[in-house]
């Protein structure tokens, strides 16, 4: 490989002037001349050197959102790019570990007597919970792949469930508006139902563990137009976030300590959490806003836990590890928010820096059911009633690809911990695993007898859970 030169010196015409930038667009040093025979491997060595990485990281490289998989010279010829202009190359760090795609059903477990509406692995991947139309929450034993506890107490469909990021609590919300707290160790209800919402619960989100350990606060949103902050040690609602004029459809507790709510009143509101004051309002949608996703969501949900299976002996140690993980994931970039609306469009925001939309994401032909950022925050996936799953650049909001293969609406998606694979569950009774870099179907997983409403990929990457209309819970392995 020829020498890399920077500055004003001109090199023979078989080199090309390149500017390396991170996904946020920040340059890594000045533009430099690279030989045309340099490819991803040479670029990887260069970025590791410029970053002075002790541990060499794998990187992927993108030019105009297309991954560079050849030498620069070959790329220039193939895409008829002029050598006169500076070539912008975006580098993106990849996970150092790799998750195997799931490819077989390892267990089908009966228990629920009505449709399974939600499934969720605990942050440490050791437990699995599901919520159903039969009014129960169930906990499953992943070692023996059998039912562990049936948690009874709700009077109506269990619409949502959420694990605290320290793994110590599970909360569930029902169609009647009550919230119940469970001890996952015993399957018993902790205290009385948390009453306050007048209509059904639409979402639940816990305060991040890097802000508070052990976990004690969570927020719920409801069709009644309010969001409420609950303290589980005081066993009551401490703050009511009122201001939306119609149903609150989704709520997320952000990594910097603010709460985001979306509503059918077409707005997104941002709240501080000590007194419940409204900080700002995000306006841009012309229709109901029905979903929210945070770029930090995966990290917040899993807290201090990751694919290594490390455990913690104290809340303090856990808080410290979670903060380290969160800071590393955010990497000095602002937390990003995506909202999905009834008019099939999505908007990308950076609420901490501006109340103006950063980008509008258009392309879906029907309602968007679920939006989810990849664990590293670099990608955004959306699932829709139009039967497609779409992939977007998680930083700029630029459209990347459409994954087609489902023959019915796609209800829910979930990422593998290394951000390389995406899982989807559909009305067509199948689960599908998509390869993000190759942008194609990796694995088709038929097996359910009816619509698949809920899917989750465990944070340790080892297993996938799915549930739906056939009342069965299925576990899938690699």
Backbone torsions as a table, in degrees:
resi	resn	phi	psi	omega
1	UNK	NA	133.4	179.6
2	UNK	-68.7	165.9	-177.9
3	UNK	-71.3	150.2	177.7
4	UNK	-91.6	125.6	179.9
5	UNK	-116.0	147.1	174.8
6	UNK	-127.5	171.6	-179.4
7	UNK	85.9	-155.9	-169.4
8	UNK	-85.2	-8.2	-172.8
9	UNK	-71.7	136.6	-177.2
10	UNK	-90.8	140.2	179.2
11	UNK	-115.1	163.4	179.8
12	UNK	-50.0	157.9	-170.8
13	UNK	-69.7	5.5	175.6
14	UNK	-96.9	27.3	172.4
15	UNK	-125.3	163.4	-177.4
16	UNK	-135.4	138.9	-178.3
17	UNK	-79.2	120.8	-175.7
18	UNK	-123.5	148.7	172.4
19	UNK	-121.3	118.7	178.4
20	UNK	-89.6	129.0	176.7
21	UNK	-130.9	157.0	174.1
22	UNK	-80.2	173.0	-177.1
23	UNK	-58.8	-25.0	179.1
24	UNK	-77.8	-7.8	179.5
25	UNK	94.4	4.5	179.8
26	UNK	-81.6	127.2	-176.6
27	UNK	-69.3	147.5	174.3
28	UNK	-100.6	87.9	-177.2
29	UNK	75.7	-172.0	-177.4
30	UNK	-80.4	163.8	174.6
31	UNK	-59.1	146.6	179.0
32	UNK	-139.9	156.9	178.7
33	UNK	-83.1	129.1	176.7
34	UNK	-121.3	141.8	177.8
35	UNK	-65.0	148.3	-177.7
36	UNK	-67.1	-16.1	178.6
37	UNK	-89.9	7.9	175.8
38	UNK	-78.9	138.0	178.3
39	UNK	-127.2	-167.4	-177.8
40	UNK	-52.3	-37.8	-176.8
41	UNK	-64.9	-45.9	179.3
42	UNK	-66.1	-39.3	178.7
43	UNK	-63.8	-38.0	179.6
44	UNK	-62.5	-43.1	178.5
45	UNK	-63.4	-40.8	-178.9
46	UNK	-63.6	-47.8	-178.4
47	UNK	-64.3	-41.9	177.1
48	UNK	-60.6	-38.1	-179.7
49	UNK	-68.8	-47.5	-178.9
50	UNK	-64.4	-32.6	178.0
51	UNK	-83.6	-7.2	-175.5
52	UNK	51.3	45.3	178.9
53	UNK	-72.2	124.0	175.8
54	UNK	-67.3	-49.1	178.0
55	UNK	-94.9	118.3	-176.8
56	UNK	-66.3	126.8	-179.0
57	UNK	-100.5	148.4	172.0
58	UNK	-80.8	140.1	177.9
59	UNK	-127.0	151.9	169.0
60	UNK	-113.3	151.6	-176.0
61	UNK	-122.9	139.1	-176.2
62	UNK	-129.7	136.5	171.4
63	UNK	-120.5	122.1	-175.2
64	UNK	47.3	48.5	177.3
65	UNK	66.6	7.0	175.2
66	UNK	-105.6	132.4	-179.0
67	UNK	-68.6	135.8	176.9
68	UNK	-82.3	115.6	-177.9
69	UNK	-122.1	13.6	-177.7
70	UNK	-140.4	-178.9	176.2
71	UNK	-70.7	154.4	-177.2
72	UNK	-57.7	-44.4	-178.3
73	UNK	-58.3	-44.7	-179.7
74	UNK	-63.9	-40.2	179.1
75	UNK	-61.9	-45.9	-177.8
76	UNK	-59.8	-44.1	-179.7
77	UNK	-64.9	-48.9	-175.7
78	UNK	-61.2	-37.6	-176.6
79	UNK	-102.6	9.1	178.8
80	UNK	49.4	52.3	-179.2
81	UNK	-95.9	136.6	-179.4
82	UNK	-74.1	140.1	178.3
83	UNK	-81.5	-10.4	-178.5
84	UNK	-68.5	-35.2	-176.1
85	UNK	-85.1	156.0	174.2
86	UNK	-74.7	129.5	-178.4
87	UNK	-90.5	118.4	179.3
88	UNK	-85.8	121.8	179.0
89	UNK	-118.2	121.7	178.8
90	UNK	-93.2	126.4	176.2
91	UNK	-101.3	145.1	-176.8
92	UNK	-137.4	119.4	-179.6
93	UNK	-66.1	138.2	178.2
94	UNK	-106.0	158.9	178.1
95	UNK	-65.0	142.6	179.6
96	UNK	-79.3	-15.3	177.2
97	UNK	-105.5	164.6	-178.1
98	UNK	-131.2	131.9	179.8
99	UNK	-94.5	132.6	177.5
100	UNK	-75.8	140.4	175.8
101	UNK	-68.6	143.2	176.2
102	UNK	-75.4	144.9	-177.4
103	UNK	-139.8	-0.3	-179.5
104	UNK	-150.6	153.0	176.6
105	UNK	-84.2	120.8	-176.3
106	UNK	-96.2	-17.6	178.8
107	UNK	-162.5	143.0	172.0
108	UNK	-121.5	116.6	-172.9
109	UNK	-116.3	120.6	177.1
110	UNK	-87.4	158.2	178.9
111	UNK	170.2	-54.3	178.4
112	UNK	-66.8	145.1	-179.2
113	UNK	-104.0	-1.1	172.4
114	UNK	-136.8	-179.8	-176.8
115	UNK	-54.5	143.7	173.9
116	UNK	-86.3	119.9	-173.9
117	UNK	-100.2	-22.7	179.8
118	UNK	-151.7	144.6	173.0
119	UNK	-133.6	143.2	179.3
120	UNK	-153.2	127.0	173.1
121	UNK	-78.8	148.5	174.5
122	UNK	-69.5	157.4	-177.2
123	UNK	-56.3	-30.4	179.9
124	UNK	-89.1	4.9	177.6
125	UNK	68.0	7.2	-175.8
126	UNK	-87.9	-23.6	-178.4
127	UNK	-124.5	158.5	177.8
128	UNK	-135.0	135.0	178.3
129	UNK	-122.8	152.7	175.5
130	UNK	-140.2	151.0	177.5
131	UNK	-120.3	145.1	-172.0
132	UNK	-138.7	165.1	174.0
133	UNK	-69.7	-8.9	178.4
134	UNK	-84.8	10.9	178.5
135	UNK	73.1	6.0	178.9
136	UNK	-109.2	157.9	167.0
137	UNK	-107.5	137.9	176.2
138	UNK	-121.8	144.0	173.5
139	UNK	-110.8	139.0	-173.5
140	UNK	-118.6	143.6	178.3
141	UNK	-87.9	112.7	-174.9
142	UNK	-76.0	-22.8	178.6
143	UNK	-72.0	-46.4	-177.8
144	UNK	-95.3	-7.1	-178.3
145	UNK	54.2	48.7	178.6
146	UNK	-134.6	163.7	176.6
147	UNK	-63.4	140.6	-178.8
148	UNK	-107.4	-59.1	179.3
149	UNK	-135.9	144.8	169.4
150	UNK	-108.5	119.9	-176.5
151	UNK	-100.3	104.8	-178.6
152	UNK	-103.3	146.6	-179.4
153	UNK	162.5	-29.2	177.0
154	UNK	-73.4	152.0	179.4
155	UNK	-102.4	-3.4	-175.5
156	UNK	-147.5	178.8	179.9
157	UNK	-48.2	138.2	174.2
158	UNK	-88.5	108.7	-173.4
159	UNK	-88.6	-34.5	179.4
160	UNK	-145.6	150.3	177.5
161	UNK	-133.9	149.0	178.2
162	UNK	-150.1	128.1	175.1
163	UNK	-81.8	142.4	170.7
164	UNK	-70.3	144.5	-176.0
165	UNK	-64.3	-11.9	174.2
166	UNK	-90.3	-2.0	175.4
167	UNK	79.5	3.6	-173.2
168	UNK	-88.6	-18.0	-176.8
169	UNK	-137.1	155.6	173.8
170	UNK	-131.5	132.0	177.5
171	UNK	-120.1	145.0	-179.7
172	UNK	-131.4	147.5	-179.2
173	UNK	-125.8	144.1	-172.7
174	UNK	-118.7	176.0	179.5
175	UNK	-68.9	-19.8	178.6
176	UNK	-85.8	-11.8	177.3
177	UNK	100.9	-2.7	178.8
178	UNK	-91.9	154.9	178.0
179	UNK	-117.0	138.0	177.8
180	UNK	-122.6	142.1	179.1
181	UNK	-107.7	135.0	-176.8
182	UNK	-122.7	149.0	171.9
183	UNK	-95.4	111.0	-174.9
184	UNK	-64.1	-19.6	-179.8
185	UNK	-72.4	-32.0	-175.0
186	UNK	-117.8	-17.5	-176.1
187	UNK	76.7	7.4	-178.4
188	UNK	-90.7	151.5	176.6
189	UNK	-70.8	134.3	176.0
190	UNK	-94.9	105.0	177.6
191	UNK	74.2	-172.7	-177.4
192	UNK	-78.6	163.2	175.5
193	UNK	-58.5	147.3	177.4
194	UNK	-91.5	108.2	-173.2
195	UNK	-106.9	141.9	179.5
196	UNK	170.4	-42.5	177.5
197	UNK	-71.1	140.4	-177.5
198	UNK	-95.7	-17.0	178.1
199	UNK	-132.1	-176.5	-169.9
200	UNK	-65.6	154.2	-178.5
201	UNK	-82.0	129.1	-179.2
202	UNK	-100.5	-26.3	-179.1
203	UNK	-163.8	158.1	178.6
204	UNK	-138.5	137.7	177.7
205	UNK	-145.4	133.0	-177.9
206	UNK	-88.9	151.8	172.1
207	UNK	-64.8	132.3	-177.6
208	UNK	-58.4	143.5	-175.9
209	UNK	-70.7	-21.8	178.0
210	UNK	-74.7	-11.7	176.1
211	UNK	-99.0	-26.5	-176.7
212	UNK	-154.9	116.7	175.4
213	UNK	-135.3	139.2	-8.4
214	UNK	-63.7	159.8	-177.6
215	UNK	-66.0	133.0	176.6
216	UNK	-137.8	-11.4	-179.6
217	UNK	-121.1	142.8	170.5
218	UNK	-140.8	164.5	179.7
219	UNK	-122.0	142.8	178.4
220	UNK	-125.0	150.4	176.1
221	UNK	-121.6	153.6	-174.4
222	UNK	-142.4	160.5	175.9
223	UNK	-63.5	-14.8	-177.7
224	UNK	-78.8	-1.8	176.4
225	UNK	97.2	-2.9	-179.8
226	UNK	-115.3	159.2	165.2
227	UNK	-119.3	145.9	-178.4
228	UNK	-130.7	137.8	174.7
229	UNK	-96.7	128.6	-178.9
230	UNK	-115.3	143.6	175.6
231	UNK	-112.2	118.0	-173.1
232	UNK	-76.8	-18.8	176.6
233	UNK	-82.8	-28.5	175.5
234	UNK	-88.4	-14.0	-179.8
235	UNK	58.4	38.4	177.6
236	UNK	-154.5	170.0	175.7
237	UNK	-77.9	122.5	-178.1
238	UNK	-95.8	-29.4	-179.8
239	UNK	-141.7	135.5	173.8
240	UNK	-108.3	125.1	-179.5
241	UNK	-95.2	96.8	-176.3
242	UNK	-111.8	144.7	-178.1
243	UNK	159.6	-29.3	175.6
244	UNK	-69.3	144.9	-177.3
245	UNK	-97.2	-8.5	175.6
246	UNK	-136.3	-176.3	-177.4
247	UNK	-49.0	138.5	171.6
248	UNK	-89.9	121.6	-170.8
249	UNK	-94.4	-23.8	-176.7
250	UNK	-158.3	154.1	176.2
251	UNK	-144.5	141.7	176.6
252	UNK	-136.5	134.7	174.7
253	UNK	-95.8	112.5	-173.0
254	UNK	-77.4	165.3	-176.3
255	UNK	-71.5	-19.6	178.8
256	UNK	-95.7	7.8	173.3
257	UNK	98.2	-1.5	177.8
258	UNK	-96.7	162.6	178.2
259	UNK	-112.5	135.4	177.2
260	UNK	-109.9	132.5	175.1
261	UNK	-125.3	144.7	175.5
262	UNK	-119.1	152.7	-173.6
263	UNK	-145.2	163.9	174.1
264	UNK	-71.4	-6.6	177.1
265	UNK	-83.0	12.1	175.8
266	UNK	76.0	4.8	-178.5
267	UNK	-115.2	163.3	170.6
268	UNK	-121.0	131.2	179.8
269	UNK	-114.5	146.1	179.4
270	UNK	-116.1	127.0	-173.5
271	UNK	-121.6	146.5	169.1
272	UNK	-90.6	158.9	-165.5
273	UNK	-110.3	4.5	178.0
274	UNK	-85.8	-37.4	177.1
275	UNK	-122.6	-8.6	-179.8
276	UNK	82.0	28.7	179.2
277	UNK	-77.0	144.4	176.3
278	UNK	-77.3	124.2	-178.8
279	UNK	-93.0	-48.5	177.2
280	UNK	-155.6	166.9	-178.1
281	UNK	-125.7	134.8	179.5
282	UNK	-107.6	116.6	-179.0
283	UNK	-118.6	138.9	-178.2
284	UNK	177.0	-25.0	178.8
285	UNK	-84.2	143.5	178.2
286	UNK	-99.6	-1.9	-179.0
287	UNK	-135.4	177.0	176.0
288	UNK	-46.6	138.2	171.1
289	UNK	-98.6	123.0	-174.3
290	UNK	-117.6	-4.2	176.5
291	UNK	-150.4	153.5	176.8
292	UNK	-133.7	148.2	173.2
293	UNK	-141.8	143.4	179.0
294	UNK	-112.7	141.8	-179.7
295	UNK	-63.5	-22.0	-177.0
296	UNK	-99.2	2.1	-169.2
297	UNK	-52.6	-46.5	-177.4
298	UNK	-61.9	-44.0	179.2
299	UNK	-64.1	-40.0	-179.8
300	UNK	-68.4	-39.2	-178.2
301	UNK	-67.0	-36.5	-175.7
302	UNK	-93.2	-8.3	175.8
303	UNK	55.0	-123.7	-177.2
304	UNK	-85.7	-9.3	-174.9
305	UNK	-83.2	150.3	174.9
306	UNK	-148.9	-165.8	-175.1
307	UNK	-67.4	-11.9	-176.4
308	UNK	-81.1	-17.8	179.8
309	UNK	79.5	15.0	179.8
310	UNK	-63.4	139.4	178.0
311	UNK	-113.1	165.6	-174.5
312	UNK	-127.3	143.1	-175.4
313	UNK	-93.7	-18.5	179.5
314	UNK	-140.0	159.4	179.4
315	UNK	-64.3	-35.9	-178.6
316	UNK	-64.0	-44.7	-179.9
317	UNK	-63.5	-38.3	179.8
318	UNK	-66.7	-43.3	-179.4
319	UNK	-60.9	-43.7	-179.4
320	UNK	-62.7	-45.6	-179.3
321	UNK	-65.7	-38.9	179.8
322	UNK	-66.3	-39.2	179.8
323	UNK	-65.7	-41.3	179.6
324	UNK	-61.3	-44.4	-178.7
325	UNK	-65.7	-42.1	-179.7
326	UNK	-64.9	-46.0	-178.7
327	UNK	-61.8	-41.7	-179.7
328	UNK	-65.8	-41.6	-178.5
329	UNK	-66.5	-41.5	-176.8
330	UNK	-71.1	-35.1	173.4
331	UNK	51.1	48.1	178.0
332	UNK	66.8	0.6	179.3
333	UNK	-89.0	153.0	178.2
334	UNK	-71.8	154.0	176.6
335	UNK	-68.2	132.3	-179.1
336	UNK	-106.9	150.6	-177.6
337	UNK	-128.8	137.8	172.8
338	UNK	-120.9	134.7	177.8
339	UNK	-117.1	141.3	179.3
340	UNK	-114.1	139.7	-174.6
341	UNK	-121.2	166.5	178.1
342	UNK	-65.3	-16.0	179.0
343	UNK	-91.0	16.4	176.4
344	UNK	74.5	1.5	179.9
345	UNK	-99.1	160.6	174.6
346	UNK	-126.1	151.7	176.8
347	UNK	-124.3	135.8	175.5
348	UNK	-98.0	130.5	-178.5
349	UNK	-125.9	156.2	165.4
350	UNK	-125.0	81.4	-168.3
351	UNK	-58.1	-29.5	-177.5
352	UNK	-70.4	-28.6	-176.5
353	UNK	-104.5	-20.8	-178.6
354	UNK	-161.9	151.2	175.7
355	UNK	-98.8	6.9	174.7
356	UNK	-89.3	145.4	175.9
357	UNK	-59.5	142.1	176.6
358	UNK	-85.0	-36.1	178.4
359	UNK	-160.0	152.5	172.6
360	UNK	-107.7	130.8	-176.7
361	UNK	-108.2	106.0	-177.9
362	UNK	-117.8	150.9	-179.7
363	UNK	155.0	-32.8	178.6
364	UNK	-68.8	143.0	-177.7
365	UNK	-94.8	-12.6	179.3
366	UNK	-143.3	-176.7	-176.5
367	UNK	-53.6	137.4	176.0
368	UNK	-89.8	121.8	-177.2
369	UNK	-84.5	-38.0	-171.5
370	UNK	-152.8	137.7	178.1
371	UNK	-128.1	136.8	-175.7
372	UNK	-151.2	125.7	174.3
373	UNK	-77.2	149.1	174.8
374	UNK	-67.5	157.5	-179.2
375	UNK	-52.6	-35.4	-179.6
376	UNK	-86.3	-0.1	176.9
377	UNK	77.1	0.9	-174.7
378	UNK	-82.9	-24.0	-178.9
379	UNK	-121.4	161.2	174.3
380	UNK	-135.4	132.3	178.1
381	UNK	-118.6	145.2	178.4
382	UNK	-133.6	139.3	-178.8
383	UNK	-115.7	138.1	-172.1
384	UNK	-137.0	164.2	173.1
385	UNK	-66.7	-13.2	179.6
386	UNK	-80.8	10.7	175.9
387	UNK	76.8	1.4	-178.9
388	UNK	-108.1	159.7	168.4
389	UNK	-115.6	128.7	-179.8
390	UNK	-113.3	147.1	-179.4
391	UNK	-114.9	134.1	-177.2
392	UNK	-130.0	157.2	172.6
393	UNK	-71.7	122.5	-173.8
394	UNK	-72.6	-12.5	-179.6
395	UNK	-97.9	-43.2	-175.7
396	UNK	-101.8	-18.9	-177.9
397	UNK	83.1	4.7	-178.4
398	UNK	-69.4	138.7	179.5
399	UNK	-67.1	135.3	-179.4
400	UNK	-112.0	-52.4	-174.9
401	UNK	-160.9	157.4	172.7
402	UNK	-111.3	128.7	175.9
403	UNK	-99.0	114.5	-179.2
404	UNK	-115.0	143.4	-177.2
405	UNK	165.8	-33.7	175.6
406	UNK	-70.2	143.9	179.0
407	UNK	-108.5	14.2	176.2
408	UNK	-146.5	172.0	178.0
409	UNK	-52.3	144.0	177.7
410	UNK	-100.1	123.5	-172.6
411	UNK	-92.6	-44.1	-174.5
412	UNK	-146.4	150.9	178.6
413	UNK	-129.4	159.0	176.7
414	UNK	-151.6	144.9	-177.1
415	UNK	-98.0	151.7	167.6
416	UNK	-77.8	152.1	-173.8
417	UNK	-59.0	-22.3	-178.2
418	UNK	-94.3	6.4	179.0
419	UNK	63.9	15.1	-178.0
420	UNK	-96.2	-20.8	-176.2
421	UNK	-129.4	148.3	179.6
422	UNK	-127.9	137.3	-178.1
423	UNK	-111.2	141.1	176.6
424	UNK	-135.0	147.5	177.9
425	UNK	-123.5	139.4	-170.6
426	UNK	-134.9	165.9	173.9
427	UNK	-62.7	-20.4	-178.0
428	UNK	-77.5	7.8	176.9
429	UNK	76.0	5.9	178.7
430	UNK	-111.7	160.2	166.3
431	UNK	-108.6	148.4	175.5
432	UNK	-134.4	143.9	176.4
433	UNK	-111.4	127.5	-177.1
434	UNK	-110.9	140.7	177.8
435	UNK	-92.6	117.0	-172.8
436	UNK	-67.5	-46.0	-176.7
437	UNK	-72.4	-38.4	179.1
438	UNK	-80.7	-14.2	-179.5
439	UNK	55.1	44.5	176.4
440	UNK	-149.3	171.0	-178.9
441	UNK	-66.2	130.8	179.9
442	UNK	-101.7	-38.7	-174.9
443	UNK	-152.8	134.0	176.3
444	UNK	-105.1	128.7	-176.2
445	UNK	-123.0	83.0	174.9
446	UNK	-78.9	167.8	178.7
447	UNK	152.2	-38.7	176.6
448	UNK	-71.2	150.3	-178.7
449	UNK	-88.9	-8.0	-176.5
450	UNK	-155.6	-169.1	-176.0
451	UNK	-51.7	136.9	176.9
452	UNK	-100.1	108.2	-176.5
453	UNK	-85.7	-31.9	-170.1
454	UNK	-136.3	136.2	175.1
455	UNK	-138.4	148.7	173.7
456	UNK	-150.0	140.6	177.0
457	UNK	-106.9	126.9	-174.7
458	UNK	-64.2	144.6	-179.3
459	UNK	-58.2	-24.9	178.1
460	UNK	-84.0	-2.7	175.4
461	UNK	80.9	-3.6	-172.3
462	UNK	-78.4	-29.8	-171.4
463	UNK	-147.4	158.8	178.2
464	UNK	-123.9	143.2	175.1
465	UNK	-120.7	145.9	177.5
466	UNK	-143.1	153.1	179.4
467	UNK	-153.8	158.9	-179.6
468	UNK	-173.3	-148.4	-171.9
469	UNK	-66.7	-26.5	-178.3
470	UNK	-79.0	5.1	174.6
471	UNK	71.2	0.3	-176.6
472	UNK	-96.9	148.6	172.2
473	UNK	-104.1	128.9	177.6
474	UNK	-115.9	140.4	174.5
475	UNK	-111.3	138.4	-178.0
476	UNK	-125.4	142.1	-178.7
477	UNK	-127.1	170.0	178.9
478	UNK	-98.5	NA	NA
